[in-house]
Structures are given as C-alpha cells and as structure tokens.
C-alpha cells in the first residue's frame, strides 16, 4: 500500500492493527518518512479544527504509540519526547518576565482553568537523533496551536492580567525543506518553517513544502504571501510550483494573474466577504509543475512543465478574462488588463530545483561558491591571498618546495603547490597520492588568479593575457575565470563543500580549459607546450596537452567529470609540458562544481 495512503487511513481512523504496525515501521525507517507523516498529521489537525473548532485524540493513537515505543526499545534505551515542549520553549522565554510578575497572584488562585485536551504528535527519540527535530517541531507546533483554538481565551479568563495577553502567532503553513545561502528580510528566523503572511527572500533559494504537500522553489529576490495551506500570492520574483497527485487544487495569485492547478476536477467557493477562493478536489488525475516569473505589478510569465493549469487575468484581484488552459510545454505572458498571450517555451527559464552550480574560482579565493570573488590571487608559496600582483617582481621565478602549502583562509582548499622538478610531492593529505605527475622545471610564476586578466608581475613590460580561449571569452562581467600560469597546483576538499551545503552531494566538475597565449606562425611545430591535469583522489581523471602553435581547436578542451560521494579530493595541476613555462597562460573558464539534492541521486552515488 502506498505510504501516503497508509498515513491517511491512520489519520482517518480506518487503519487496521496490521496497517498501524506497518505505518510505525515506515515512520522510523528514515527522516524523510517521519517528515511526511508529521506534515500530513499537521494538515489533518488543521482541517479538523476548521470543521469542528476542536481537535480530539483518535482511538488508534495509543496503538501507534505502542508500536513506535516497541520499535524504539529495540533500537536502544530512550524515552519518547513530547515535542510540544520544544514549540512552547520560545513562548515561555518571551513571557518569563510576565509570569514572574504574576506568580504571587496566581498562587492565590488554586482553581485554574485547565487546558482543553490536545493532540500531541509524539515521535520516537531515535527519529529525532537522525535529524527530524525541525520537521517534527513544525508539526507539533501546528498541533499545539490548532488543537487549542480557545487557548488564549482560557488563559485570559483565569488571569487577572488578561488584558496583557499576547495574541497567538499566525499558523505555520510551510516547512523549509532545503535552502541555499538563503537570507530573509527582517529578523525572524525562517530556517525551519514559515507562518501565514508576507515573506521576502533577499538572497539565495529555498524549497518550501506547504501543508498540502505542494512544493515551491523560490529564487531570490522574491516577495510572496502564504495565504493558506495550498494558496499563495507571488508579488515579485520567480517560483516553481510542483503539485503532487495527492495535493491538487493549488492556487497562485500575482498582481496581474491567477493560476489554478487543474490536475483534477474541483468545486469552487468564492467567499464574498473575505475575497478568498476555496477549492475542493473531487478527482485527481495527474501531477502538475509550472514556473511563474512576476515583473512587479504589471506582467507575469508562466510556463507549464507537467500537467495543466488555468490562467486568468486579474485587476484588483478580480478576474477580467476567461480562464485559458495551459498544458505541458506551453508558456504565456499576462500583462495587466490583457488576456493571457502565448509565448515561446523556454526550458531553462526557471530553476526547477535547488541544483547548485558553485563558482570554483570563488571557492578557491575564500568565498562559498556564490559570492563571486574576483581580482584576487592565491600565492603559490605562502597560501595567502593577495592583490599586490602588478609589478611585483617577487612573483617571478618562484621555486617549488616539493610540498603543498596550507591555505588557512579557505576551508575548501587543502593546499596549493608548485609541481617539483622530479614530479614528486611530500606532505600530501593522508591517503592522497598524485601518480604520474609530470616532471617540470620546478618554477612557478605569479599567482593563481580569479578574474578576467592577471596583472603583469613585471614592471618593464606587460605580460598580462586576457582570459580568452579559442571560441570562448571570459572577460565580460559575470564570467568566472581562473588563471593558473604554469607551474601550479590546487587540492580541493570536497568534504568541506559538502559540509557547507548539507543535504546536497557534489556530482560534477565542469570547465573549459586551455592556453590563452596566442599562437605565432614562426614558432616550431611543437613549441611552447603546456599541460593540464585533474585527479580525483589518487586517480588521474584528465590530462590535456596544449601547444601554443597548434590550431585553435587543439588549444582548448572541455571538462565534465562526474564526482561521487566516495571522492574526497579534487586536484588541479598546470605544468610546463616538459620544456619551460614561458607563455603558459592556462585559463579555466567558468569553473563550476555542481551539487544535487541527496534525495534526487541515483544509487550509484
């Protein structure tokens, strides 16, 4: 039986003892399973409150709790945790002073109003140990607040200072499934969940899961409003909505348009007093995924990747056009006051998931892969960053020490080095070797540089070369490039990148590489050789030779190497090709480390 169906049967009170046993085993099997159950349970409680204005425990709760307890006892000694305590902790801290001031008065009133019976989502402590605190706290928060609709009134009735009671916070409508370098406007902590209301993402990306199960990927800068558990307003920016079969009926409004997911058949209730459209799903037929780009108050672009939606033009939140149905691979532009107009579909217009492409040049220069650090160099012998490159004669003729130098300012760079004359290096990280490293003249030049052109290190004449390769130009703004004039080497710690981006795996390294120094017709056929090598751990993964006098298509190569969870180190090396390092301007254009969410990886990773 499908896991979501099993959860719903339990929440509806229809599960048999065998199904309850199967459900309990499924919940503790993984953090993702427990999160799904927590969100479904919270959603179930929400609707129970909306219908009956109260939430009563179901008879099967004790049976499921018994099964979970038995499974946890098998895993080790632990007590079950009532996670409503976690939700109340912040509230207790905020109200500590008020409670202290009222303590004496409260002690004189032994007959206090008791709380209504509440549904408490109890999860095995073993599940919390594997990282479920955020998901469970979200569900527990909803169950705590939504199962007591009159909680504040009860407290007010029993408190002599009822006029000072703090209003309950808005309900939680979404969990933050994952994020990338996300920063929000204001001081509120939005790392785990988002409440009803307006939110502005000023930096990075987030993936949200609404209580209905709908997932939304939001790319900054963006402003949106969570209006219900399956409804939102997109005021500005980009978002991609993925509505699963079990959660159809999603509605997204922009200043100029309304989009209704039509993966099933629905009944509509237009609330005249509130202006809110309520949708009831009668039949579900398919998944739906669509992207929306809002241009301020006047225009909205939409395109459908799967399923179908209905698009309507709005004016002052009122429909002024007939709905237009859009299906897979269709796209439309909706301007204020104008019916939807079909436009060309652009497969790459939206980031459909948080698939991260990190700038390796930025990582090497002390950034986190997103900060775009440029016009800075990494010294080959000191491991220090410097901008004092132009006219710095001390950077000419650097002699190899035969060992990598640590880079203290970057957690991602284990070491920087100049390849030695005999191709041997000592002091490498434990377990790392670089077999068949070429022999060189053992001399380095300048720095490893991030930017369009490394300044000339000689004052007498200009030796700088722009970061251009045959068929490629990385000089323009927004074009990452890294210059590794021979002889130079870098050791990148992939585990440090994984630590910076939990929930993701490093899956590939991509770049264009070549010698930017132009060819001359009078050079010998094999003159001015240079080489570029890549190692994955101790395994040679790539070796390209570039001859300055060769045709253009032979002086450039593309890199697209798959990386796996077992890989720890990525080592990049430029060498002089066995002659000398004159005019060996090795350029890495658009060097990129690609990440993918762990849940999307195939088993071979």
Helices and strands as residue ranges (DSSP letters): H 3-11, H 17-27, H 31-52, H 61-75, E 81-82, H 84-94, H 96-107, E 122-123, H 125-129, H 133-146, H 151-158, G 162-164, E 172-184, E 193-195, E 197-210, E 215-228, E 231-243, G 245-247, E 251-253, E 257-261, E 264-270, E 277-284, E 288-295, E 299-306, E 308-315, E 318-319, E 324-327, E 331-335, E 341-343, E 357-359, H 360-364, E 376-379, E 385-386, G 393-395, E 398-399, E 413-417, E 443-444, E 447-450, E 468-469, E 472-473, E 481-483, E 488-493, H 494-500, E 504-515, E 529-536, E 539-547, G 552-554, E 556-562, E 569-575, E 586-597, G 598-600
